[in-house]
Amino acid sequence: MVPIMDETKLNRRPRRSFTDEFKAGVVRLVLDEGKTQSQVARDLELSQTTVAAWVKHARADRTNGKSGHLTTAERGELAELRKEVRTLRIERDILKKAAAFFAKYHA
């Protein structure tokens, strides 16, 4: 049986990517020029959620994290640490299995 795709998924526009300069310009419009996030999103045909996320990240960077949100550097470090934890867990599991294997045959 072939699943029927949800119509909302068919009508979505393809995922777009934006340069850091473009994002900075959007943030500047909101934070420095006083335009509302919804107005900027509408004018530039962006989702309001996207603009809000960029503004939140910029505020965190401008206040060095004092806004309660992670800075760009902190988000990068967190991603690296999560990747390292995943790798270490895989290595640990391999070592556990190896130790059990050798204990079984050398006991």
Secondary structure, 3 states (H helix, E strand, C coil): CCCCCCHHHHCCCCCCCCCHHHHHHHHHHHHCCCCCHHHHHHHCCCCHHHHHHHHHHHHHHHCCCCCCCCCHHHHHHHHHHHHHHHHHHHHHHHHHHHHHHHHHHCC
